[in-house]
Amino acid sequence: MARARRAGRGGGRIGGGGSLPSVRLEADHARRARSDGARKRAGRRWPRRCARRPTRSEVGDEEAEAPPAGSCSPPLPALSPRGDSDRDDEDGPTLTCGSSAEAAPLEVKPEQMDPSELDGDARKTNKPKYSKFTQQELPACKPLLTPGIVITAFLLIAFLFIPIGVVTLNASLQVVELAERYDMSCVHTDDKIGFIQNSKIDKTCTLNFTVHKHMKSPIHVYYQIGNFYQNHRRYVKSRSDKQLRYKNAAHLTKECYPEDNAHGAPIVPCGLVAWSFFNDTYTVKVNGETIEVNKKGIAWKSDKNNKFGSDIYPSNFQKGGLIGGAKLNESIPLSEQEDLIVWMRTAALPTFRKLYGRIEKDIMANDTITVVIQNNYNTYSIGGSKSVVLSTASWIGGRNNFIGIAYLTIGGLCLSLALGFIVVLYMVKPRTLGDPLYMSWNRDE
């Protein structure tokens, strides 16, 4: 008898058929595994204590129709012809627990909820708040660019730009400007660097101009320097704005190296910008009569009032081993030395003009202007150039033909395009807008 029982059990294991309880146990394990997988995919939308009702594809029809009492009973989804459910397995079914007559609501803990359903401080997301701005639903103008609208726009631009260009160009042409380069003509030797560095040589130079058109006052006198990079980073930073503004900041010369101290005392104003101050001088004569060049009011008021102190006086300036440019009057405060203020406003381009002064007198046509120059500034070491410029001004400033030419060019181009569209679209090849007969499938081959 014992041998028969052992044989029976052994046969059950080896034969692979197995007993009925073992088959049911394996089926129950498979259902639990599928239920756990569905619960994880659905984001745990039902409590673990409730068992999910299996579908017809998982068990037979008879077993699926009778759910156990007190278990979760979702409605069975419709089956496709293949026998599969039409629902999306990712979402999972909706479950209710209790009797069929009255389903009691389940209390779901936050850790069992879908992360996208959490709000408040439970979970912070990067999803922006809804607004018409973030969703790009703000009212907007979306014009239909028909040929008529395009032609009208081009004509409006042309009729606006062409008059502006004519007026601007005419104002620029009214400016009378006389300019002459003198750095080469004022040195009559090959060793130009040695000539300019020798303080014992007389460097007086004379330029003559003949006025061809009446010059109305005020007449601006400029000096123009070429190939001088005032916009170099180390050059621009070599200054102390606090020292220029405040009396108790004379020792703040850290940014001014190498022109920071001389003979153990700070230099005021310090830095390479002030050290390289332009020191050529001009004396203007009209028909042999000397005319005063006014140097008052040539600097910006904002620079005078906000950047240079009225109680700051030059000290220890240009007393080092190498002289860079002009010297300053130590009895005049920096806010009153406007030629220095003009120089300290650095230029953005390597060729620039700076205002030297103004002539407050008209100069008639055919008059002769003589400019006596003290050629002291060294541009020869850097391959630069120097010029003197006498110019009047109009409501747009000095002479600048580019603005007027640019307006005329754009206006003329728009007018040409408008006329071209009118000729092509309304005379040569007229067509109805939106006519379906012009579609490729409606054309006659």
C-alpha positions in Angstrom: 0.0 0.0 0.0 2.8 2.4 0.9 4.7 1.4 -2.3 1.5 2.1 -4.3 1.1 5.6 -2.8 4.8 6.4 -3.5 4.3 5.3 -7.0 1.2 7.3 -7.4 2.9 10.5 -6.2 6.0 9.8 -8.2 3.9 9.2 -11.3 2.1 12.4 -10.7 5.3 14.4 -10.6 7.1 12.6 -13.4 4.2 12.2 -15.8 3.5 15.9 -15.9 -0.3 15.5 -15.7 -0.4 16.5 -12.0 -3.4 16.3 -9.6 -6.5 18.6 -9.8 -5.5 20.8 -6.7 -2.1 21.5 -8.1 -3.6 22.6 -11.5 -6.0 24.9 -9.7 -3.1 26.3 -7.6 -1.0 27.0 -10.7 -4.0 28.8 -12.4 -4.6 30.8 -9.2 -0.9 31.9 -9.2 -1.1 32.9 -12.9 -4.2 35.0 -12.3 -2.5 36.8 -9.3 0.6 37.5 -11.4 -1.6 39.0 -14.2 -3.6 41.0 -11.7 -0.5 42.4 -10.1 1.0 43.4 -13.5 -2.2 45.2 -14.5 -2.3 47.0 -11.2 1.2 48.3 -11.6 0.6 49.4 -15.2 -2.6 51.3 -14.2 -0.8 53.3 -11.5 -2.4 51.5 -8.6 -5.9 52.9 -9.1 -7.5 50.3 -6.8 -6.5 49.1 -3.3 -4.5 45.9 -3.1 -7.0 44.3 -0.8 -9.5 44.1 -3.6 -9.0 41.4 -6.2 -9.5 42.3 -9.9 -12.2 40.4 -11.6 -10.6 38.3 -14.4 -11.7 38.8 -18.0 -13.2 36.2 -20.3 -9.9 35.8 -22.0 -8.3 34.8 -18.7 -10.9 32.3 -17.5 -13.9 30.6 -18.9 -17.3 32.2 -19.4 -19.0 30.3 -16.6 -16.4 31.1 -14.0 -16.2 34.8 -15.0 -19.9 35.5 -14.8 -20.1 34.8 -11.0 -17.8 37.0 -9.0 -17.3 36.2 -5.4 -19.2 38.1 -2.8 -17.4 41.2 -1.5 -14.9 41.3 -4.3 -14.3 44.0 -6.8 -16.6 43.7 -9.7 -15.7 45.9 -12.8 -18.0 45.6 -15.8 -16.7 43.2 -18.3 -15.5 44.8 -21.5 -16.7 43.8 -24.9 -14.7 41.2 -26.7 -13.3 41.6 -30.2 -13.7 38.8 -32.7 -10.3 37.5 -31.8 -11.4 37.1 -28.2 -9.3 40.0 -26.9 -10.6 42.9 -24.9 -11.1 46.3 -26.7 -9.9 48.2 -23.7 -6.4 49.6 -23.3 -4.5 47.4 -20.8 -2.5 50.5 -19.8 -5.5 52.3 -18.3 -7.0 49.4 -16.3 -10.7 48.9 -15.4 -12.7 50.9 -12.9 -13.5 48.9 -9.8 -16.2 49.2 -7.1 -16.2 47.0 -4.0 -19.3 45.7 -2.2 -22.6 44.2 -3.2 -24.2 44.8 -6.5 -27.0 46.8 -5.0 -24.9 49.5 -3.3 -21.2 50.1 -4.1 -19.4 51.8 -1.3 -16.7 54.4 -2.3 -13.1 53.3 -1.6 -10.6 55.5 0.2 -7.4 55.7 -2.0 -4.2 56.7 -0.3 -1.9 59.3 -2.0 0.8 56.7 -2.6 -1.7 54.6 -4.5 -2.9 57.4 -6.8 -1.6 58.3 -10.2 1.2 60.9 -10.0 -0.6 63.0 -12.6 -3.7 63.3 -10.3 -1.8 64.7 -7.3 -2.1 68.4 -6.7 -1.0 71.0 -4.2 2.2 70.3 -2.3 1.9 66.5 -2.8 3.8 66.6 -6.0 5.2 69.5 -8.0 5.2 69.3 -11.8 6.7 71.5 -14.5 3.4 71.7 -16.3 2.6 75.5 -16.7 -0.7 77.0 -15.7 -3.1 77.4 -18.5 -3.2 80.8 -20.1 -3.8 82.1 -23.6 -0.3 83.3 -23.7 1.4 80.0 -23.0 -1.1 78.2 -25.3 -0.5 80.8 -28.1 -4.2 81.7 -28.2 -3.9 85.5 -27.9 -5.6 87.6 -30.6 -3.3 88.2 -33.5 -3.5 89.9 -36.9 -3.0 87.4 -39.7 -3.4 89.4 -42.9 -3.8 87.6 -46.2 -1.0 88.8 -48.5 -3.0 89.4 -51.6 -1.4 91.2 -54.5 -3.4 94.3 -53.7 -2.2 94.4 -50.1 1.5 93.8 -51.1 1.4 96.5 -53.8 -0.2 99.0 -51.3 2.4 98.3 -48.7 5.3 98.8 -51.1 3.7 102.1 -52.3 3.3 103.4 -48.8 6.9 102.7 -47.9 8.1 104.3 -51.2 5.9 107.5 -50.6 7.2 107.7 -47.0 10.9 107.0 -47.6 11.6 108.9 -50.7 10.6 112.4 -49.3 12.6 111.6 -46.1 15.6 110.7 -48.2 15.3 113.9 -50.3 15.0 116.2 -47.2 17.8 114.4 -45.3 20.2 114.4 -48.3 19.5 118.1 -49.0 20.3 119.0 -45.4 23.5 117.1 -45.5 24.6 118.8 -48.8 24.0 122.2 -47.2 26.8 121.5 -44.7 30.1 123.2 -45.7 33.1 121.1 -44.6 36.9 121.8 -45.1 39.3 119.1 -44.1 43.1 118.7 -44.6 45.6 116.1 -43.4 48.8 117.6 -42.0 50.8 114.9 -40.3 52.9 114.2 -43.4 53.2 117.7 -44.8 54.3 119.2 -41.5 57.4 117.0 -41.2 60.1 117.6 -43.8 62.5 114.8 -42.7 62.5 111.1 -43.0 63.0 110.5 -39.3 59.5 111.6 -38.3 59.6 109.9 -34.9 62.8 111.6 -34.0 61.5 114.9 -35.2 58.3 114.7 -33.1 60.1 113.5 -30.0 62.7 116.3 -30.1 61.4 119.1 -27.9 64.0 121.6 -29.1 62.7 121.7 -32.7 60.1 124.2 -33.8 57.1 122.2 -35.0 54.9 125.1 -36.3 53.0 124.3 -39.4 50.6 126.3 -41.6 47.6 125.2 -43.6 45.6 127.4 -46.0 42.0 126.9 -47.1 39.9 128.8 -49.7 36.2 128.9 -48.8 33.9 128.2 -51.8 30.6 128.6 -50.0 29.3 130.8 -47.2 29.9 129.2 -43.8 27.4 130.2 -41.1 28.3 130.3 -37.5 28.9 128.4 -35.4 31.7 126.8 -37.3 33.0 123.6 -35.6 36.8 122.9 -35.5 37.6 119.2 -35.1 40.8 117.2 -35.0 40.6 113.9 -36.7 43.0 111.0 -35.9 43.3 107.7 -37.9 44.5 104.3 -36.9 44.3 105.1 -33.2 42.4 102.4 -31.3 40.8 104.1 -28.3 38.4 101.1 -28.1 41.2 98.7 -27.1 40.2 96.9 -23.9 43.4 97.6 -21.9 43.3 101.3 -23.0 39.6 101.8 -22.1 40.1 100.2 -18.6 43.2 102.2 -17.8 41.4 105.0 -15.9 39.8 105.6 -12.4 36.3 107.0 -12.6 36.1 107.3 -8.8 39.3 109.3 -8.7 37.9 111.7 -11.4 34.7 112.2 -9.3 35.6 112.1 -5.6 38.2 114.1 -3.8 39.0 111.3 -1.2 39.6 108.7 -4.0 42.9 110.1 -5.3 44.7 107.0 -4.1 42.5 104.6 -6.1 44.9 104.0 -9.0 44.9 100.2 -9.2 43.3 100.2 -12.7 45.6 102.8 -14.1 48.8 100.9 -14.3 51.4 101.7 -15.7 50.4 105.4 -15.3 49.2 105.1 -11.7 52.0 106.6 -9.6 55.0 108.9 -10.2 57.7 109.7 -7.7 55.8 107.9 -4.9 52.6 109.9 -5.3 49.4 109.1 -7.2 48.8 110.7 -10.6 45.6 112.7 -11.0 44.1 111.9 -13.5 45.7 108.5 -13.8 45.7 106.0 -16.6 46.6 105.7 -20.3 43.5 107.6 -21.5 44.5 110.8 -19.8 48.2 110.3 -20.3 47.7 110.2 -24.1 45.8 113.5 -24.2 45.9 115.2 -27.6 48.2 118.2 -27.5 48.3 119.8 -31.0 47.1 123.4 -31.0 45.3 125.3 -33.7 45.2 129.1 -34.4 42.7 130.2 -37.0 43.1 133.3 -39.1 40.6 134.6 -41.7 42.2 136.9 -44.3 45.1 137.4 -42.0 42.9 138.3 -39.0 43.1 136.0 -36.0 39.7 134.6 -34.9 39.1 133.2 -31.4 38.3 129.5 -31.1 35.9 129.1 -28.2 36.5 126.0 -26.1 33.6 126.5 -23.7 30.6 124.2 -24.0 32.3 121.6 -26.1 31.8 118.7 -23.6 28.6 116.9 -22.7 26.9 118.4 -19.7 26.3 114.9 -18.3 30.1 114.3 -18.3 30.9 117.6 -16.7 28.3 117.3 -13.9 28.4 113.6 -13.2 31.8 112.2 -14.1 34.3 115.0 -13.2 34.4 116.6 -9.8 34.5 120.4 -9.4 36.9 120.0 -6.5 39.4 117.6 -8.2 42.5 119.3 -9.4 45.3 117.7 -11.5 48.4 116.7 -9.6 51.6 114.9 -10.5 50.4 114.7 -14.1 52.9 114.1 -17.0 55.8 114.1 -14.6 57.0 110.6 -15.2 59.8 109.3 -17.4 57.8 109.3 -20.6 55.5 112.2 -21.7 52.4 111.0 -23.5 50.6 114.2 -24.5 49.3 117.5 -23.2 49.8 118.9 -19.7 47.0 120.2 -17.6 46.7 123.4 -15.6 46.8 122.4 -11.9 44.8 125.5 -10.8 41.7 124.6 -12.8 39.4 121.7 -11.7 38.8 118.8 -13.9 35.2 119.7 -14.5 36.3 122.9 -16.2 38.9 121.4 -18.5 36.5 120.5 -21.2 39.1 119.6 -23.8 40.2 116.8 -21.4 36.6 115.7 -20.9 36.1 115.4 -24.7 39.3 113.3 -25.0 38.3 111.0 -22.1 35.1 110.0 -23.9 36.7 107.2 -25.9 35.8 106.6 -29.5 34.4 103.3 -30.9 36.2 103.3 -34.2 39.9 103.6 -35.1 39.3 106.8 -37.1 37.4 109.5 -35.1 36.8 113.2 -34.8 36.8 115.1 -31.6 35.6 118.7 -31.1 38.4 121.2 -30.6 36.3 124.4 -30.4 33.9 126.6 -32.2 34.2 129.8 -34.2 31.4 132.2 -33.4 31.6 134.2 -36.6 30.5 133.7 -40.2 33.1 133.2 -42.9 32.1 134.4 -46.4 32.7 132.7 -49.7 36.2 133.2 -51.3 37.7 134.1 -47.9 41.1 132.6 -47.1 41.4 130.6 -43.9 44.9 130.0 -42.4 45.4 127.4 -39.6 48.6 127.7 -37.7 49.3 124.3 -36.1 51.7 123.3 -33.4 52.5 119.7 -34.5 53.2 118.1 -31.1 51.2 114.9 -31.0 53.0 111.7 -31.9 51.0 109.5 -34.3 54.0 108.5 -36.2 55.0 105.7 -33.8 51.7 103.9 -34.4 51.3 104.7 -38.1 48.4 107.1 -37.5 47.2 110.2 -39.3 46.1 113.7 -38.2 43.7 116.1 -39.9 42.1 119.4 -39.1 38.4 119.8 -40.0 36.3 123.0 -40.2 32.6 122.3 -40.6 29.2 123.9 -40.2 26.1 121.9 -39.0 22.5 121.4 -40.0 19.5 120.0 -38.1 20.9 116.5 -38.7 24.4 117.4 -37.5 27.5 117.3 -39.7 27.8 116.1 -43.3 26.5 112.5 -43.6 25.1 111.6 -47.1 24.6 107.9 -46.2 21.3 108.4 -44.4 19.7 110.2 -47.3 21.0 107.8 -49.8 19.8 104.8 -47.8 16.3 106.2 -47.6 16.2 107.0 -51.3 17.5 103.5 -52.2 14.9 101.7 -50.1 12.1 103.9 -51.3 13.1 103.6 -54.9 13.3 99.8 -54.6 9.8 99.5 -53.1 8.4 101.8 -55.8 10.0 99.6 -58.5 8.6 96.4 -57.0 5.1 97.9 -56.7 5.1 99.0 -60.3 6.5 95.7 -61.4 3.7 93.8 -59.6 1.0 96.1 -61.1 2.3 95.5 -64.6 2.7 91.7 -64.3 -0.3 90.8 -62.2 -2.9 93.2 -63.6 -1.7 93.8 -67.2 0.5 91.0 -68.5 -1.0 88.0 -66.7 -4.2 89.0 -64.9 -5.9 86.2 -62.9 -8.7 85.9 -60.4 -7.6 85.4 -56.8 -8.3 81.9 -55.6 -9.7 80.6 -58.9 -9.7 76.7 -58.7 -9.3 76.5 -62.5 -5.6 77.2 -62.0 -5.1 74.1 -59.9 -2.9 71.5 -61.5 -5.6 68.8 -61.6 -8.0 71.2 -63.3 -5.8 72.4 -66.1 -6.4 71.1 -69.6 -3.5 69.1 -70.8 
